[in-house]
């Protein structure tokens, strides 16, 4: 019987449509990972979009890790198709992405342990984005100044007959030149869940210079909340100020300068004192902020529009509008939370020096710095930094505003 010889094996497998798809997908994901690595670790170029790119990649670092793992799985298919060079390249980039994405997570988990925060991986992936806009159904006018209505959005917790609710006056960020009430709605909902009524306010924005008006609007809102306390079932003796970025600056400024004639309320408000104040990544020293010429002078430009000049030409405005100028004993308890990698407001010249000064005069305060975390991190509602901040805020408010019953 004649023995049949087996046909010779082909040197390389012919790529099918599925094989081409794997290669294209591998190349695209590798490019995405390279961009993410550059955004995570390279020096930022002088543009505002670069800060936003870094913010997104740093707050979604675990997603970068998952993309890296997916790329490693794709390399198995690339090797099957004998695309060894591409597989090697994808493997290297994927491993770098996994390491780069895990480093912020590891550092923040250490911070969480030190602060007693239990981090949730499920919340990280399901938290969503903390961005919104004014809700007309909630909006009321708290003052009319120079012919302009100033609105606020009212967020009320479930009513309790036992005791009026404490109130939080929320002050949005936006570099003093942008932003609007309602832009961080998940903070308002979270505070409602914890029993706090929230009054999310709008204030007058620069330009023209508002250094002596924006904080007055915040004080006006405090007076309005106190005047309408019975209507909204809130406790006028337990009002808290809370703000992010420029809103944190204004919250600290209004809290620290209560009763100061240099910054009067913009409407009749006899009592603008507050029980406590919270500043998330705030500017506390405008002179230092002006000298921090990062991101192509973004911060400097905003501060000049807000004050109407430079530290030389508008020295009084910079001094009066800086919370650090008012540090003295018997200020309200203060919580400061700041990302250590803040590209817009440097914690080393802002929150940290303020905390040192508060310590020196005996003001109750807490400072939490978040490693490898940037400005505006709490837009990622489930992110590690946001989870740590929520735990710190709950503990802080429970200590100074709503202590648990004996």
C-alpha distance (Angstrom), angle and dihedral (degrees) to the residues before:
residue distance angle dihedral
X1 . . .
X2 3.75 . .
X3 3.78 112.7 .
X4 3.76 114.9 -131.6
X5 3.78 115.9 -134.4
X6 3.74 118.6 -135.4
X7 3.79 114.1 -115.9
X8 3.82 114.4 -105.0
X9 3.76 115.8 -94.0
X10 3.80 114.8 -108.0
X11 3.77 115.7 -106.6
X12 3.75 93.2 -128.2
X13 3.73 133.8 8.2
X14 3.75 115.9 -107.0
X15 3.78 111.3 -115.3
X16 3.76 114.8 -112.7
X17 3.80 124.4 -157.1
X18 3.82 88.0 -92.5
X19 3.79 91.3 53.2
X20 3.79 92.4 51.4
X21 3.81 89.3 49.4
X22 3.80 90.5 53.7
X23 3.79 91.6 51.1
X24 3.81 94.0 47.6
X25 3.80 91.3 46.4
X26 3.80 91.0 48.2
X27 3.78 92.2 51.3
X28 3.81 93.2 47.3
X29 3.81 94.2 47.5
X30 3.79 90.6 46.8
X31 3.81 90.3 54.0
X32 3.82 89.9 48.6
X33 3.79 90.7 51.2
X34 3.81 91.9 48.3
X35 3.82 90.0 52.7
X36 3.82 89.9 47.9
X37 3.81 91.6 50.2
X38 3.79 91.4 50.6
X39 3.81 91.5 48.3
X40 3.81 92.1 47.3
X41 3.76 99.1 47.9
X42 3.81 114.7 10.2
X43 3.84 121.9 93.7
X44 3.76 108.8 -90.0
X45 3.82 116.8 -109.1
X46 3.81 116.3 -127.3
X47 3.79 100.5 -88.1
X48 3.77 136.1 98.6
X49 3.81 92.1 -127.6
X50 3.82 88.8 62.5
X51 3.81 91.2 60.3
X52 3.81 90.0 50.8
X53 3.81 90.5 48.9
X54 3.79 91.5 51.4
X55 3.80 91.3 45.2
X56 3.80 92.5 53.9
X57 3.80 95.1 45.8
X58 3.81 94.4 44.7
X59 3.80 94.7 47.6
X60 3.80 91.3 45.8
X61 3.79 95.7 42.1
X62 3.81 92.1 129.5
X63 3.79 88.9 59.3
X64 3.80 87.8 55.2
X65 3.79 87.2 54.6
X66 3.80 91.3 52.2
X67 3.81 91.2 49.9
X68 3.79 88.4 51.4
X69 3.80 90.9 52.6
X70 3.82 90.5 49.0
X71 3.80 89.8 52.2
X72 3.80 90.4 51.8
X73 3.79 88.9 54.3
X74 3.80 90.4 49.8
X75 3.79 90.6 55.1
X76 3.81 88.1 67.8
X77 3.80 88.7 61.7
X78 3.80 91.2 44.3
X79 3.78 90.7 54.8
X80 3.78 90.4 48.9
X81 3.81 87.6 55.5
X82 3.83 88.4 47.3
X83 3.80 93.5 -117.4
X84 3.77 91.3 141.5
X85 3.80 99.6 158.4
X86 3.80 92.5 50.6
X87 3.80 90.2 44.9
X88 3.80 90.6 52.3
X89 3.81 91.8 49.2
X90 3.79 93.0 48.0
X91 3.82 90.4 48.0
X92 3.81 93.1 53.4
X93 3.81 93.8 47.3
X94 3.81 91.9 44.7
X95 3.80 92.9 51.5
X96 3.80 91.4 48.6
X97 3.80 90.2 49.6
X98 3.80 92.4 49.7
X99 3.81 91.8 50.5
X100 3.82 92.7 44.3
X101 3.79 92.3 49.4
X102 3.80 94.6 46.3
X103 3.82 95.2 51.8
X104 3.84 95.8 69.9
X105 3.79 89.3 44.6
X106 3.80 92.7 51.1
X107 3.81 93.0 48.1
X108 3.79 93.5 47.7
X109 3.78 92.4 46.9
X110 3.80 87.7 56.4
X111 3.81 89.5 51.1
X112 3.80 89.6 47.8
X113 3.80 90.1 53.5
X114 3.80 91.5 49.7
X115 3.81 91.9 50.0
X116 3.79 95.0 43.1
X117 3.81 93.6 -114.2
X118 3.79 120.4 153.4
X119 3.80 106.5 -145.0
X120 3.80 120.3 -148.9
X121 3.80 120.8 -149.3
X122 3.79 89.3 -166.1
X123 3.79 91.3 55.3
X124 3.81 89.7 48.7
X125 3.81 90.8 62.0
X126 3.81 98.7 36.0
X127 3.81 103.1 38.3
X128 3.79 95.5 93.8
X129 3.80 127.8 -162.7
X130 3.79 122.1 -42.6
X131 3.79 100.1 -142.5
X132 3.78 129.9 116.0
X133 3.79 146.6 135.4
X134 3.81 138.3 -120.6
X135 3.80 116.0 -56.6
X136 3.82 109.3 -138.8
X137 3.80 90.3 -156.5
X138 3.81 89.5 62.1
X139 3.81 99.9 37.6
X140 3.78 124.4 112.7
X141 3.80 131.5 163.2
X142 3.78 114.2 -110.6
X143 3.82 97.4 -178.5
X144 3.77 144.2 -4.6
X145 3.80 111.5 -138.4
X146 3.80 123.6 -178.7
X147 3.80 89.2 -13.4
X148 3.80 93.4 -52.4
X149 3.80 124.0 115.7
X150 3.80 115.3 -132.0
X151 3.83 111.3 -152.3
X152 3.77 134.2 -160.1
X153 3.80 132.1 -172.9
X154 3.81 117.3 -128.2
X155 3.81 117.6 -141.1
X156 3.79 112.6 -177.9
X157 3.80 128.0 -169.4
X158 3.80 122.6 -137.3
X159 3.80 106.1 -67.2
X160 3.78 118.5 -105.5
X161 3.77 121.6 -161.6
X162 3.78 91.1 -157.9
X163 3.79 99.6 69.6
X164 3.83 139.2 -7.2
X165 3.80 113.1 -101.0
X166 3.80 123.9 -107.9
X167 3.80 113.3 -113.3
X168 3.81 131.8 -131.4
X169 3.79 119.0 -157.9
X170 3.82 102.7 -154.1
X171 3.81 118.6 -154.0
X172 3.81 117.0 -164.6
X173 3.78 126.0 -138.3
X174 3.79 130.5 -127.9
X175 3.83 108.2 136.2
X176 3.85 90.0 -83.4
X177 3.82 88.8 -74.3
X178 3.82 103.9 71.2
X179 3.77 146.2 19.8
X180 3.77 132.7 79.7
X181 3.76 140.9 -136.0
X182 3.78 113.7 -79.4
X183 3.79 95.8 33.2
X184 3.83 92.6 122.3
X185 3.82 101.1 42.0
X186 3.81 96.7 159.1
X187 3.80 91.0 63.6
X188 3.80 88.4 54.8
X189 3.80 93.2 48.6
X190 3.82 91.6 45.9
X191 3.81 91.4 51.5
X192 3.82 89.8 48.8
X193 3.81 89.4 53.2
X194 3.80 88.3 54.4
X195 3.79 93.1 51.7
X196 3.82 101.3 -96.3
X197 3.79 126.0 130.2
X198 3.81 110.7 -138.1
X199 3.79 127.8 -150.3
X200 3.80 105.9 -169.3
X201 3.79 106.2 -162.7
X202 3.78 139.8 -160.2
X203 3.80 119.5 -145.2
X204 3.78 132.9 -172.9
X205 3.79 113.3 -78.0
X206 3.79 131.0 -145.6
X207 2.97 139.7 -79.9
X208 3.01 108.4 90.3
X209 3.82 97.3 50.1
X210 3.81 110.4 -83.1
X211 3.82 101.2 176.1
X212 3.82 90.9 119.8
X213 3.82 96.2 36.6
X214 3.83 110.7 43.2
X215 3.80 94.2 62.6
X216 3.82 88.1 44.8
X217 3.81 88.5 57.1
X218 3.82 89.8 52.4
X219 3.80 89.9 51.4
X220 3.79 89.9 47.7
X221 3.81 88.9 54.6
X222 3.81 90.8 50.7
X223 3.79 89.5 53.3
X224 3.82 90.7 48.5
X225 3.81 92.0 51.5
X226 3.80 90.6 49.2
X227 3.82 90.8 48.5
X228 3.83 92.2 49.7
X229 3.80 96.3 40.0
X230 3.80 94.4 116.1
X231 3.81 92.5 48.6
X232 3.81 92.1 55.8
X233 3.82 96.9 33.5
X234 3.80 94.6 -118.5
X235 3.79 130.7 142.6
X236 3.84 109.6 -112.8
X237 3.81 90.2 -157.5
X238 3.81 92.4 59.1
X239 3.80 106.8 57.3
X240 3.80 119.4 145.0
X241 3.79 128.6 -165.4
X242 3.81 117.7 -144.3
X243 3.78 131.2 174.0
X244 3.79 144.8 157.3
X245 3.82 125.4 -132.0
X246 3.82 107.4 -34.0
X247 3.80 87.1 5.5
X248 3.79 88.3 56.9
X249 3.79 89.0 51.7
X250 3.80 91.5 52.4
X251 3.81 92.4 44.6
X252 3.81 91.4 53.4
X253 3.79 91.9 42.6
X254 3.80 94.3 50.7
X255 3.80 92.1 45.1
X256 3.79 95.0 47.5
X257 3.83 97.4 42.2
X258 3.81 98.5 47.9
X259 3.78 107.5 147.1
X260 3.82 93.7 11.3
X261 3.80 111.4 136.6
X262 3.81 91.6 -147.3
X263 3.82 90.3 69.1
X264 3.81 108.8 31.7
X265 3.80 122.4 177.0
X266 3.79 113.8 -93.6
X267 3.83 91.7 -126.5
X268 3.81 133.6 29.9
X269 3.82 105.1 -65.7
X270 3.81 114.7 150.6
X271 3.82 94.8 -174.9
X272 3.82 121.4 36.6
X273 3.79 98.0 158.2
X274 3.80 119.0 130.6
X275 3.79 135.7 -156.7
X276 3.83 95.5 -130.3
X277 3.80 141.8 -14.8
X278 3.81 133.4 -138.8
X279 3.80 124.8 -160.7
X280 3.80 121.0 -173.2
X281 3.84 111.8 -162.5
X282 3.85 92.5 -26.9
X283 3.78 130.6 174.2
X284 3.81 106.1 -121.7
X285 3.82 101.1 171.3
X286 3.81 114.3 42.6
X287 3.80 93.6 -169.3
X288 3.81 90.6 57.7
X289 3.79 89.2 44.4
X290 3.79 91.4 53.4
X291 3.80 91.4 52.0
X292 3.82 91.5 50.0
X293 3.79 94.3 86.7
X294 3.81 98.9 -177.9
X295 3.80 128.9 144.7
X296 3.77 93.1 28.9
X297 3.80 93.9 -53.9
X298 3.81 95.6 -55.6
X299 3.79 93.1 143.8
X300 3.80 93.3 41.8
X301 3.79 92.2 52.1
X302 3.81 92.4 49.8
X303 3.80 93.2 48.3
X304 3.81 91.6 49.3
X305 3.80 91.0 51.8
X306 3.80 89.8 48.9
X307 3.81 96.8 47.5
X308 3.79 99.4 30.3
X309 3.80 95.6 -124.0
X310 3.78 148.7 12.2
X311 3.82 128.8 -63.3
X312 3.80 86.2 -93.1
X313 3.80 100.1 46.5
X314 3.83 96.8 35.7
X315 3.80 102.8 29.2
X316 3.82 95.0 147.5
X317 3.81 92.2 51.4
X318 3.81 91.9 52.1
X319 3.79 91.8 48.6
X320 3.81 97.7 44.4
X321 3.82 93.6 44.0
X322 3.83 95.1 50.0
X323 3.83 115.7 92.3
X324 3.80 90.4 -149.9
X325 3.83 88.6 68.4
X326 3.81 91.4 68.0
X327 3.80 100.9 50.9
X328 3.79 110.6 136.5
X329 3.75 138.2 125.6
X330 3.82 123.1 -62.3
X331 3.80 96.7 31.9
X332 3.83 117.2 148.6
X333 3.82 116.5 -84.1
X334 3.79 108.1 -86.2
X335 3.81 134.1 -149.3
X336 3.81 117.4 -164.2
X337 3.82 123.3 -174.7
X338 3.79 119.9 -180.0
X339 3.81 137.1 168.3
X340 3.79 112.7 -121.3
X341 3.82 90.6 -141.9
X342 3.81 95.0 50.3
X343 3.80 107.1 154.9
X344 3.82 95.0 -168.2
X345 3.81 106.9 35.7
X346 3.79 114.3 31.1
X347 3.82 110.6 -140.4
X348 3.82 90.5 -154.6
X349 3.81 90.4 64.8
X350 3.80 99.4 31.3
X351 3.83 125.0 27.9
X352 3.79 97.5 20.1
X353 3.85 96.7 53.0
X354 3.81 89.7 45.1
X355 3.81 90.5 53.0
X356 3.80 90.0 50.2
X357 3.80 90.9 52.5
X358 3.80 92.2 47.0
X359 3.79 88.9 51.3
X360 3.78 90.1 51.4
X361 3.82 93.6 57.1
X362 3.78 96.4 38.9
X363 3.82 99.7 -110.0
X364 3.84 111.8 157.3
X365 3.77 106.7 -113.5
X366 3.79 145.2 148.8
X367 3.79 127.1 -149.3
X368 3.79 122.1 -166.0
X369 3.80 120.4 -177.9
X370 3.78 118.1 -165.0
X371 3.83 115.3 -146.2
X372 3.80 118.7 -129.4
X373 3.82 90.4 3.8
X374 3.79 126.3 130.9
X375 3.79 138.9 -151.8
X376 3.79 114.5 -65.3
X377 3.79 94.5 17.2
X378 3.81 92.5 152.1
X379 3.79 92.2 73.7
X380 3.84 83.0 85.0
X381 3.79 94.9 69.0
X382 3.79 95.5 -167.6
X383 3.81 95.5 41.7
X384 3.78 122.5 124.3
X385 3.81 92.4 -111.9
X386 3.79 92.4 50.9
X387 3.80 92.2 48.3
X388 3.80 90.8 51.7
X389 3.81 90.5 47.3
X390 3.80 93.1 50.9
X391 3.79 90.7 51.7
X392 3.82 91.7 48.2
X393 3.80 92.3 46.9
X394 3.80 93.3 49.1
X395 3.79 90.7 50.3
X396 3.82 93.4 44.8
X397 3.81 95.2 48.8
X398 3.78 90.8 44.5
X399 3.77 89.9 54.4
X400 3.79 101.1 44.7
X401 3.81 107.3 19.9
X402 3.79 112.1 23.6
X403 3.78 110.4 17.5
X404 3.80 114.7 -170.8
X405 3.81 115.2 -98.5
X406 3.76 116.3 -91.6
